[in-house]
Every structure is written in structure tokens, then in C-alpha cells.
Amino acid sequence: MALADLVRIDRNEDGIAAVLGILKQRFGERLQTGQSIREQHSHTTTYIPAQLPDGVVFAQSTPEVQEIVRCCAEYKVPVIPFGTGTSLEGQVNAPGGGISIDLAGMDKILAVNAEDLDCTIEPGVTREALNTYLRDTGLFFPIDPGANASLGGMASTRASGTNAVRYGTMRENVLALTAVMADGRAITTAKRAKKTSAGYDLTRLLIGSEGTLGIITSLTLKLQGIPQAISGGVCPFPSVEAACQAVIATIQMGIPVARIELVNQLQMKAMIAYSKLDYPESPCLFLEFHGTDAGVAEQSEFFSEIAAEHGGGPFLWTKEAEERTKLWKARHDAYHSVKALRPGSQAVATDVCVPISRLAECIVETERDIAETGLIAPIVGHVGDGNFHVSPLIDRNEPKEIEVLEAFIARLNERAIAMDGTCTGEHGIGQGKMKFLELELGTGVDVMRAIKRALDPDNILNPGKIFPLS
């Protein structure tokens, strides 16, 4: 496989041996060097081959992370932060070996400030655990990437998901964070105030940096009130293009939709079979509205009219929690449903994002490309913000299939960028999309390199990700 071969970091064998000895003495059994543990901490949910760290330390506090980073800095050894391992572009791989810091044990909810609609947590807290904890307060954290990811990892990759069209991404929902820098210093990027003009926006600099500038050890997050009423449902359309035009009209009309998800015909076929759904096997939009009883009913009826104008419908909607839960579980199980279309294959999830005015054109051209290439590749998307995902099914042991896949992904990324979009709306760059970043941002990547060199001169923080330094 070619992509990981592009990422090569020279191993510092003497330094790695010294660091392993020091950390073993300090952390005892919380430093693990067994093959299975190291494989787990290079695990990637894409087809990029695993590149194993030399050891895994299970950290329990910010001072411990500082201690580990200082040790690695002294010997110029790579250090790779690890949350739950749900990243999709090889972000947790260790191309030069080194130490993986497992942050899952840093899972304390440090404070909930209900009156201010915020909370402060450690990075190992998962989104589901946080929302379970918050349930009795009447608040929730809205960012939902599908997987039960750690919130530190979600901030590091600037994750979003199904609710982003209403509530934004991690970029808009992190007020402040604490991070351990490459020299072992811990910094706090902001206070809890809802806005600030105080200096550089270090919070936003670290969000989406994929562990290459600092290791996040706490987060202060915005919270939302649980809506009084929620309605949701499914609306079939005669074509993907018609569904996309309905999305554009919905957004442009200012309807405050909370979720608006597209599944194309093949994806709907897979979901019907896997989740036992009783819906038409055609392109569909899954929608959800938040507000008052009267508000969500009005919004649902308004969308029904828009759908009808574009040949869609009927919009089958409900306020019943049980029905909505079934609907969104099916949406979140889309990845698993896809694999059943070709048993024994692997689904490779990739995403792009374009302005919504170009959404229909981009998806239609992508479906045409899939058909001409001969891939089995369903499409699903958070289309309210122009973001969609393609999941080609491949045999990772067949080099020819890898070659066809990479060529398709390249065309997909180039197509989105040519439409003034991005090669990734939420998965991040990691190793998998490094070569498309310069195509998208040009000399802007040189500024990123300068920041990286200034903050991490020895290139020890998650090296070999986002862009090559040379």
C-alpha cells in the first residue's frame, strides 16, 4: 500500500531505548511494550497499514503527561497522543516509533457550570459518557460524530457530525483548553468567558492540530439546553440531485434544522437490510428539528412543502422518542451496514465538503465516477453544511484494488477543491490526505510549517502527520 510509504521518520533507536528504560522505572506496569497493545495503539479504521509505537504509557494526569513529554523531548523521541482510536486517516500511527500516550484514563468531568452552559473535562471523557452525566441537568453536548469518540480526540481532529448544521463543529464548541507543549510546559489557552479579544487565538490553533502542536489534557466546552420537543423523520426523493436541491432550499429559507442527512440509494438499500427499516429504497433525507412542540411541527410541515416542490415525499416524521432513536441508530450504523454489501471486504471512509450551492453537482459527479470505476461505494452525508462521505468497499490484500481506490479518492478530493471546497470536512488530514493539503491551501501550508517548527523544533509531537516538514 502506497500512502503510508510516503510517511517515513528516521528512528532514534538509542533515544527510544533510553526513554523506555526511564518510563518503565517511573510508571511500572502502566508502560506496556507488548505486541498486541502496541498494535491496538496504532490501530486505524482506514486501510493505511499500522505503524507501531515502541511503548504505550497510560497517563492519569496533566503532570504525568508533562513528565512523559519532557522525557521524550530530552532524547528527541516521538510521542503520539491516543484517545479511543476512532480516527480515520492514520492519525495515531507512529512512523518513527516512539511512545504512545493513552489518555483514556484521564476521564474525569472536572466541573459543570449549569448557569453558564459550560463544563470542563479531561480528554478521555467520551461524548456519550458526558451526555449521560449531564442528563439530570437538562443540558447536553451536541457534537455527534457517530463513533463514541473521546472529546480530546474530537478536538484534536476538529470533529463535527450530524448536528453540526445547527450547533457547529468542535471549533465553535470549545471555549478553552489545557495542552502540554513539546517542551513539557502546560498552557491554558483561554478563560470561560464566551468571547475574548485577548491575544492570539491559541484555542483554535490547537483544535484540529491532530496532536502535532500540543497534547490536550483538559477542555472547557459549551453546552446546550435539551430541547423541549424534537421531531424527526425520513423523506424519500427520486434522485440524489433532487434531495440536494431540497437541502439547499431548506438552508436558504432559514429553517433551523438540527440534522439533515443524505443517504443515496445504495446506502439506503444497505441500511434497510441491516437495520430492518420500512422505508423506500431510494435516495432519502433524514431530518431532525429541535424546539417547542409548535415549532418542530411547523418546521416539519414547512420542510414537507419544500420536499414536495422537488419531487420528494411524503416526509414521514414523528415526535416519538422510540421511533427517532431507531431512525438515528440506523444512520449511525451505516458503516456496519455498508460492509454487508460485500462480505469480507473493508469499508474505507473518506469525506469532502463543498459550498452547498455546489453540493448536488459534486455528489452527482462522484456517483458517476463510482459507476465508471466499478466500485461499490455508498454515499452518506451531513449535507446541511455541504459535507458528505463515501465508503468504497475493497479487499485490502489486493494491490490493484488499492490502486483503484487511491485514484478514486484523489479525484474526489480534487473535485471538491476545484469547487472551492475542502479535501476533508471532519476526518482530518493525518497521513491519508497529506498530499491534498498543499493543493487546497498552497503557500498557507508553509505558514503551518513555520508554526510547527517554532512550537516543536525537534518534531517529536505526532510527527509525519498533516504535512511533511521538508
C-alpha positions in Angstrom: 0.0 0.0 0.0 1.4 3.3 -1.1 0.1 6.0 1.3 1.9 5.1 4.5 5.1 4.6 2.4 5.1 8.4 1.8 5.5 8.9 5.6 8.9 7.9 6.8 10.5 9.2 10.0 14.0 8.1 10.9 14.0 6.0 14.1 16.1 7.2 17.0 17.0 3.8 18.4 19.3 4.9 21.2 16.8 7.6 22.4 13.9 5.2 22.3 15.8 2.6 24.3 16.7 5.2 26.9 13.1 6.6 27.2 11.6 3.1 27.5 14.0 2.4 30.4 13.2 5.6 32.2 9.5 5.3 31.7 9.4 1.7 32.8 11.1 2.7 36.1 8.7 5.6 36.6 5.4 4.1 35.5 5.9 0.3 36.0 3.0 -1.7 34.6 1.5 1.4 33.2 4.1 1.3 30.5 3.3 -1.6 28.1 5.5 -2.8 25.3 3.6 -6.0 24.3 2.9 -6.5 20.6 -0.9 -6.6 21.0 -1.0 -3.4 23.0 1.2 -1.6 20.5 -0.9 -2.9 17.6 -4.0 -1.6 19.3 -2.4 1.9 19.7 -1.5 2.1 16.0 -5.0 0.8 15.1 -6.5 2.8 12.3 -10.0 2.4 10.9 -8.8 3.0 7.3 -6.7 0.8 5.1 -3.4 2.6 5.9 -1.0 -0.1 7.4 -0.3 0.1 11.1 2.9 1.7 12.2 3.5 0.7 15.8 4.9 2.7 18.7 7.6 1.2 20.8 5.7 1.6 24.1 2.3 2.8 25.5 2.0 4.8 28.7 -1.4 5.0 30.4 -1.4 8.6 31.7 -3.6 9.7 34.6 -3.0 13.4 34.9 -1.6 16.5 33.3 1.6 16.4 35.3 2.2 12.8 34.2 1.7 13.8 30.5 4.2 16.6 31.2 6.7 14.2 32.6 6.4 11.8 29.7 6.8 14.6 27.1 9.8 16.1 28.9 11.5 12.7 28.9 10.8 12.2 25.2 11.9 15.8 24.5 15.3 15.2 26.2 16.0 12.2 24.0 14.2 13.5 20.9 11.8 10.6 20.8 8.3 10.9 19.1 5.2 11.0 21.3 1.8 10.2 19.9 -1.4 11.0 21.8 -4.2 8.3 21.8 -7.8 8.7 22.7 -10.2 5.9 21.6 -8.6 5.1 18.2 -11.5 6.1 16.1 -9.5 8.5 13.7 -9.9 7.7 10.0 -6.7 9.0 8.4 -3.9 7.3 10.3 -3.5 10.0 13.0 -2.4 7.5 15.7 0.3 5.8 13.6 3.9 6.0 14.7 6.0 6.2 11.5 9.2 6.8 13.5 8.2 4.6 16.5 8.3 6.3 19.9 5.8 6.5 22.8 2.0 6.5 22.6 0.3 8.3 25.5 -3.1 6.7 26.2 -5.3 9.4 27.6 -8.4 7.2 28.1 -7.8 7.0 31.9 -8.0 10.8 32.1 -11.8 10.7 32.1 -12.9 12.9 34.9 -15.6 15.6 34.5 -14.0 18.4 36.4 -16.8 20.9 36.6 -20.3 21.6 35.3 -21.3 25.2 35.3 -25.0 24.8 34.5 -25.8 28.6 34.8 -23.1 29.4 32.3 -23.9 26.5 30.0 -20.3 25.0 30.0 -18.3 22.3 31.6 -14.6 21.4 32.0 -13.5 17.8 31.4 -10.4 15.7 30.9 -9.6 14.5 27.3 -10.5 10.8 27.9 -14.2 11.6 28.5 -16.3 10.3 25.7 -19.3 12.2 24.2 -21.7 9.5 25.4 -20.3 9.5 28.9 -20.6 13.3 29.1 -24.2 13.3 27.9 -25.1 10.6 30.4 -23.6 12.6 33.2 -25.4 15.8 32.1 -28.8 14.2 31.6 -30.2 15.4 35.0 -29.0 18.9 34.5 -31.2 19.5 31.4 -28.1 20.1 29.3 -26.3 18.2 26.6 -23.2 18.4 24.4 -24.4 18.4 20.8 -21.4 17.3 18.7 -22.0 13.8 17.4 -19.5 12.3 15.0 -21.2 8.9 15.2 -18.5 6.9 17.0 -18.3 7.2 20.8 -15.0 9.1 20.4 -13.1 10.8 23.2 -13.6 14.5 23.4 -9.9 15.2 23.4 -9.6 13.3 20.1 -12.6 15.1 18.7 -11.0 18.5 19.5 -7.7 17.3 18.0 -9.3 16.4 14.7 -11.9 19.3 14.8 -14.7 16.7 14.6 -18.3 17.5 13.9 -21.1 15.2 12.7 -24.8 15.0 12.3 -25.7 18.1 14.5 -23.1 20.5 13.0 -25.6 22.2 10.7 -27.3 23.7 13.8 -24.7 23.6 16.6 -21.4 23.9 14.7 -18.2 21.8 15.0 -15.7 21.3 17.8 -14.2 24.6 16.6 -17.3 26.5 17.8 -17.9 24.5 20.9 -14.5 24.6 22.7 -14.1 27.7 24.9 -10.7 26.9 26.3 -8.2 24.0 26.7 -5.1 23.0 28.5 -2.3 21.4 26.5 1.1 20.1 27.1 3.6 21.5 24.6 6.7 19.9 23.1 9.0 21.1 25.9 6.7 19.7 28.6 5.1 23.1 29.6 1.3 23.0 30.2 -0.5 26.0 28.9 -4.1 27.2 29.2 -5.4 28.9 26.1 -8.4 30.9 27.5 -10.8 31.5 30.3 -14.5 30.5 30.4 -15.8 33.8 29.0 -18.0 33.3 26.0 -15.9 35.8 23.9 -12.4 37.3 24.2 -10.1 39.6 22.2 -7.1 38.8 24.3 -4.2 38.0 22.1 -3.7 35.1 19.6 -6.5 32.5 19.5 -4.4 29.6 20.8 -7.6 27.5 21.4 -8.4 27.5 17.7 -4.7 26.9 16.8 -4.7 23.7 18.8 -8.1 22.5 17.8 -7.6 20.4 14.6 -3.8 20.2 15.0 -4.1 16.4 15.4 -1.6 16.3 18.3 1.2 17.9 16.3 1.4 21.2 18.3 0.4 20.1 21.8 -1.3 17.3 23.7 -4.7 18.3 25.0 -5.2 17.5 28.7 -8.4 19.4 29.5 -11.3 21.0 27.7 -13.9 23.6 28.5 -16.9 23.0 26.4 -20.1 24.9 25.5 -23.3 23.1 26.5 -26.9 23.4 25.2 -30.3 23.0 26.8 -32.1 19.8 26.0 -34.9 20.9 23.6 -38.5 20.8 24.9 -39.5 18.9 21.8 -37.8 17.0 19.0 -39.3 15.8 15.7 -37.5 13.7 13.1 -38.2 11.6 10.1 -37.3 10.3 6.7 -38.1 11.8 3.3 -37.6 9.9 0.0 -36.6 11.6 -3.3 -36.5 10.5 -6.9 -32.8 11.3 -7.2 -29.8 12.5 -5.2 -29.9 15.7 -7.1 -33.5 16.4 -6.1 -32.6 15.7 -2.5 -29.7 18.1 -2.6 -31.8 20.8 -4.1 -34.2 20.4 -1.2 -31.3 20.7 1.3 -30.2 23.9 -0.4 -33.7 25.4 -0.3 -34.1 24.4 3.4 -30.9 26.1 4.4 -31.5 29.2 2.3 -35.1 29.5 3.7 -33.5 29.7 7.2 -35.4 26.7 8.6 -33.4 25.9 11.9 -32.9 22.2 11.1 -30.8 20.3 13.7 -29.9 17.4 11.5 -30.2 16.9 7.7 -28.5 13.7 6.5 -28.4 12.4 2.9 -28.2 8.7 2.1 -28.0 7.7 -1.6 -29.9 4.7 -3.0 -27.2 2.1 -2.4 -26.6 3.3 1.2 -30.4 3.2 1.8 -30.5 -0.4 0.5 -27.8 -1.4 2.9 -29.4 0.3 5.8 -32.9 -1.2 5.1 -31.3 -4.7 5.1 -29.1 -4.2 8.1 -31.4 -2.2 10.4 -34.7 -3.7 9.2 -36.2 -0.4 8.1 -39.5 0.0 6.4 -38.6 2.9 4.1 -38.4 3.2 0.3 -35.1 2.0 -1.4 -34.4 5.4 -2.9 -32.2 8.4 -2.0 -33.5 9.8 1.3 -33.0 12.7 3.7 -33.0 12.0 7.4 -34.0 15.1 9.4 -34.4 16.3 12.9 -35.9 19.6 14.3 -35.4 20.9 17.9 -37.6 23.5 19.7 -41.1 23.7 21.1 -43.9 21.4 20.3 -45.4 24.0 18.0 -42.1 24.9 16.5 -41.0 21.5 15.5 -44.4 20.7 14.0 -44.3 23.9 11.9 -40.7 23.2 10.7 -41.6 19.7 9.8 -44.6 20.9 7.7 -42.6 23.6 6.1 -40.0 21.0 5.0 -42.7 18.8 3.7 -43.7 21.6 1.3 -40.1 22.1 0.2 -39.7 18.4 -0.4 -42.8 18.2 -2.5 -41.6 21.1 -4.6 -38.6 19.0 -5.5 -40.4 15.8 -6.2 -39.8 14.3 -2.8 -42.1 12.9 -0.1 -44.0 12.0 1.8 -42.0 13.2 4.7 -42.7 10.6 7.4 -42.0 12.4 10.7 -42.6 11.7 14.4 -42.1 13.2 17.8 -42.0 9.7 19.4 -38.6 9.2 21.0 -38.5 5.4 20.3 -39.1 5.9 16.6 -36.5 8.7 16.4 -33.9 6.6 18.3 -34.4 3.7 15.8 -34.0 6.1 12.9 -30.7 7.6 14.1 -29.3 4.3 15.3 -29.8 3.1 11.7 -27.9 6.2 10.5 -25.1 5.7 12.9 -24.9 2.0 11.9 -24.4 3.0 8.3 -20.8 1.9 8.4 -21.7 -1.6 9.5 -24.5 -1.8 7.0 -22.1 -1.0 4.2 -19.8 -3.9 4.9 -22.7 -6.4 4.4 -22.8 -5.3 0.7 -19.5 -7.1 0.1 -18.8 -9.6 2.8 -15.1 -10.0 3.7 -14.3 -6.5 2.4 -13.2 -3.4 4.2 -15.1 -0.1 4.0 -12.8 2.8 3.6 -14.5 6.0 4.9 -13.4 9.3 3.2 -15.1 12.7 3.2 -15.1 16.0 1.4 -17.0 19.3 1.9 -18.2 21.9 -0.6 -20.3 25.0 -0.6 -23.9 23.8 -0.5 -24.6 25.5 -3.9 -22.1 23.0 -5.4 -23.3 20.0 -3.3 -25.7 18.4 -5.9 -23.1 18.8 -8.7 -20.3 17.3 -6.6 -22.3 14.3 -5.5 -23.8 13.6 -8.9 -20.3 13.7 -10.5 -19.0 11.4 -7.7 -21.8 8.9 -8.3 -20.9 8.9 -12.0 -17.2 8.4 -11.1 -18.1 5.5 -8.8 -20.2 3.8 -11.6 -17.4 4.3 -14.2 -14.8 3.0 -11.8 -16.8 -0.1 -10.9 -16.5 0.4 -7.1 -19.2 -0.5 -4.6 -19.2 2.9 -2.7 -22.3 4.1 -0.9 -22.7 7.8 -0.1 -23.9 9.4 3.1 -23.5 13.0 4.2 -24.1 15.8 6.7 -25.4 17.7 3.8 -26.7 20.7 5.6 -23.1 22.0 5.7 -22.1 20.5 2.3 -20.2 17.6 3.9 -20.5 14.1 2.5 -18.8 10.7 3.0 -18.1 7.9 0.5 -17.4 4.4 1.7 -15.7 2.3 -1.0 -15.5 -1.4 -0.3 -12.2 -3.0 -1.1 -10.1 -6.1 -0.5 -7.0 -4.6 1.2 -5.0 -7.6 0.2 -5.4 -6.9 -3.5 -2.9 -4.2 -4.7 -5.0 -3.5 -7.8 -8.0 -2.6 -5.7 -5.9 -0.3 -3.5 -4.6 1.4 -6.7 -8.2 1.9 -8.0 -9.3 3.2 -4.6 -6.5 5.7 -4.3 -7.1 7.1 -7.7 -10.8 7.5 -6.9 -10.1 9.3 -3.6 -7.7 11.6 -5.4 -10.3 12.5 -8.0 -12.9 13.1 -5.2 -10.5 15.4 -3.3 -9.5 17.3 -6.4 -13.2 17.6 -7.4 -14.1 19.1 -4.1 -11.2 21.5 -4.0 -11.9 22.7 -7.6 -15.4 23.6 -6.3 -13.9 25.8 -3.6 -14.4 23.0 -1.1 -12.0 21.0 1.1 -10.5 17.6 1.0 -11.8 16.8 4.4 -14.8 18.3 6.3 -14.2 16.4 9.5 -11.9 13.4 9.3 -8.7 15.5 9.3 -5.5 15.1 7.3 -3.4 12.6 9.2 -1.3 10.6 6.8 -4.0 9.8 4.3 -4.7 13.3 2.9 -1.3 15.0 3.3 -0.7 15.3 -0.5 -4.0 17.2 -1.0 -3.4 19.9 1.7 -1.0 21.9 -0.4 -3.3 21.6 -3.4 -6.1 23.1 -1.2 -4.1 25.8 0.7 -0.9 26.4 -1.3 1.6 28.5 0.5 -0.6 28.6 3.5 1.0 25.2 4.4 4.4 27.0 4.6 2.9 29.1 7.5 1.8 25.9 9.1 5.3 24.5 8.8 6.7 27.6 10.4 4.3 27.3 13.4 5.2 23.6 13.8 8.9 24.4 13.8 8.5 27.2 16.3 6.4 25.2 18.8 8.1 21.8 18.2 11.6 22.3 16.9 12.6 18.7 17.3 9.4 17.4 15.6 8.5 15.0 18.4 4.8 15.7 18.6 2.9 13.2 16.4 5.5 13.6 13.5 4.6 12.6 10.0 1.1 13.9 10.1 -0.8 16.7 8.2 2.3 17.8 6.1 5.9 16.9 5.5 8.3 19.3 7.2 10.8 19.4 4.4 
